[in-house]
Amino acid sequence: MHTTSVEAGDCRGRVLAGTITAVTVSGLFVCTHIISRRIILRKLCWDDYMVVLAWLLSFGLSLAICYGTSKGIGLHLARIPPEWLPELRKSIYACAVLYNPAWMVTKTSILTFYLRVFRLDRFTVWSSIIILVIVCSSGIVLTFLNLFQCRPISAGWIGAPIDRSNLCINIVVLYLSSAPVNLITDVAILLLPIRIVTRLHLPRRQKAILVFTFALGAFVIAVGVMRIAYLEEAVLAQIRNEDVSKKIEGRELRLPVDKDMPYDVSLSYMWSAVEVNVGIIFACLPSLKLLAARVFPWVLGGSTSTGDGDRRRHSSGVQLSQVIPLRTGNSTTNTAATICTGNDNIEPFPRLSSLPDTHHSDKPIPDPDSIDFSQSTSAGITTTCYNPSGSFVTNRNRESKSLIRLTVKESYRPIAIVTVLFLISGIVYVWITTINGYIQKVSNASLTQTIQLQAFYYAGYLFGPLCITQFILKKFGFQLTMVTGLSIFAVGCMMVWPSAVLLSTPGFSLSNFVIGVGISTIEMSAITFVMLCGPAIYAEIRFLCASVIARTGGVVSCVIANKVLTKGVVDATSLVNTQWAYLSLALLVVLLAVLISYMRLFEVSDAELEHDAAYIIGERQVFTLPCGKTYVCKWDVVNTTFVLGLISAICYQGAQGVIDFFFNQYVKSMAGNSRLSAVDIGLIGRAAVAISRFLALIACIFFEPRLVLLHSYVALAIVSILSLTVEGNTGIIMGVLIRFFGGPIWPLLYVNVLKGMGRSTKSAAAAILATASTAGISPGIAYLLQKHSASVNPTQHSFSIMAAFACIGLVFPIFINFSRAARKQTCRRR
């Protein structure tokens, strides 16, 4: 007698029940969707055909799973009769091949619907196209990978359901590696229409329908997370059941052959079917309102009378045309006009539209495709205005004040909002460096590979500001730039998941690069915003205050990463908490991006920045030669200041890259008798940065910030040189002092370089932030110096690179303190 309990190794009942329920319910929704579109609207569009195709593929997937349960899916391999194995292999192969096209067509249907409904909103259209390209390209690639998973192809469905390493790809590994793409596109598809839909003024019951629709979309994401969790369990089961074989060349890690695949992946298959079918239900929901209006008109507060229908149509509030930008003719002004439209008879959300009149008519009901969104505004109707820059306002007379014209009181709220981004930046950097160290320890990676990861992270700082951020910032402003940075960062966090499970160094490198691009985008937009937000006299103080909060968050993050997340991490199976933490952080960041997109942030144009910098334009620095003659440099002082500031920033970031990477190693090499571990002293060093920036903040209240910068840089150069000559506890103290005196330099340097740059401020900010990529190169230089050093303490000797960087970097603070024109440029102005 066979037991059906999971504990006894049989989960066929759960797989069968979940799969059949999901495909049946989705089939009912597809039928009602087609009835609504074909019989009521009398028109089918491309997205409708896509829904039907998606369900057919989903039905094939579900059928393969159900048939597979009768042949061993859900049972341990030892309990499966040998005669079942050929059919079991075929069903597993069919499941692997059908999942990706089914999910791809489902998402294509939803995105095609977005393109049809929101075709006049350029942001939604282009975003939908980008997501559609990602969905289709990834879906096609993954489909072919599953289709040709074995060599020869027939090996995919012939023989036992075990992936032979010399013939077949490990399918579980492939599933897990592709999971972040699915999760990222799920989140993007769910969030894409929220910007428009939430601004529709609908009756309460229609709002409830919208809430239910998007709640179901969130449930799709939750199902995707469940699927990833079960895939991870399957991979970890492989690791636990068999020793991991490592390839020495390339340091790649290969997972073992899954000796119990029918049982390990059974629940993953069930959740795959549930995920696809729930996605189909989500795609069908909007059109069901039309059918509900015919069958149950009372559900939506409707009436069968024409008068009620008219009142219902006219009371539906702001329509879709009121929140979608309209194409206008020639503008008579230099600024972008705000477009306003009033109420009309347009459906507020075409598939969630005002109900059609229940009286029968021979004419087909107008489809959203044929609706004219450019109807004139009705008098006396509340309007919603859309600004072509991307921000919505509810009053057409509202004037947005320039960012640089805000008072101290007006700047509190926007700075508080953006400071949250500083906090995330500080937390993430420390988190990544700490956790990457443990991951590399688990995978027995060499120091060279760890330096490689650091280099990839900081390569994102070179690529992001120069190739992405500055263009978005100039064209769309701070708000969209922040949202873009948060989105890229969330993608990078999700990419960490399969990399951590598979211990893939290339995967870690790519995810670190994407995270670096996201963090650099966040930092550039946030730093520049805080610097410009409010009176210029307090620019350094604002940046220092925000950076103190960021560094404090970094200290807390370091404690959590060292004492909680990585506690007991000894192998790949113990990295699960770390991966869930990354996923939680990614979803939190996505939520923050949504919140920021709704907040009202001030902007500043290049013309306003140019006008603000008029006091220094054309000013040239004067050099007096020893012979008494005066030499006037042909360059404007702002150009000289920028070039020297760029050199100083490169040197500072190079020095910080060395101390950040080798600090713990340096502390150990000092052989001090402190009771604190190197990790604890590292925490003290990070706290010293926060303390020094707080003290610099106070000093900037009473002294010129350029003087504080000069003293900090001189002190950094002195302690960097002293660190090469001392040992023991004194050497440890020098290491902490390097952190302390280097703390205030970056905020003060960043602000003083950008002062007086005018319309080039945003481009200059991108160049200055891109210098952070030096921190990815300098550890490699220091490592080479260690390898070829004849010193007793190679680590201490490698710090000579840092001392050289600190001395060269002094050129900028010296120039702005001793050049009259540079002093005029960087002085505090009210």
Secondary structure by P-SEA (a helix, b strand, c coil): ccccccccccaaaaaaaaaaaaaaaaaaaaaaaaaaaccccccccaaaaaaaaaaaaaaaaaaaaaaaaacccccccccccccaaaaaaaaaaaaaacaaaaaaaaaaaaaaaaaaaccccaaaaaaaaaaaaaaaaaaaaaaaaaaacccccccccccccccccccccaaaaaaaaaaaaaaaaaaaaaaccccccccccccaaaaaaaaaaaaaaaaaaaaaaaaaaaaaaaaaaaaaaccccccccccbbbbcccccccccaaaaaaaaaaaaaaaaaaaacccaaaaaaacccccccccccaaaaaaaaaaccccccccbbbbbcccccccbbbbbbcccccccccccccccccccccccccccccccccccccccbbbbbbbcccccccccccccccccccccccaaaaaaaaaaaaaaaaaaaaaaaaaaaaaaaaacccaaaaaaaaaaaaaaaaaacccccaaaaacccaaaaaaaaaaaaaaaaaaaaaaaaaccaaaaaaaaaaaaaaaaaaaaaaaaaaaacccccaaaaaaaaaaaaaaaaaaaaaaaaaccccccccccccaaaaaaaaaaaaaaaaaaaaaaaabbbbbbcaaaaaaaacccccbbbbbbccccbbbbbcccaaaaaaaaaaaaaaaaaaaaaaaaacaaaaaaaacccccccaaaaaaaaaaaaaaaaaaaaaaaacccaaaaaaaaaaaaaaaaaaaaccccaaaaaaaaaaaaaacaaaaaaaaaaacccccaaaaaaaaaaacccccccaaaaaaaaaaaccccccccccaaaaaaaaaaaaaaaaaaaccaaaaaaacccc
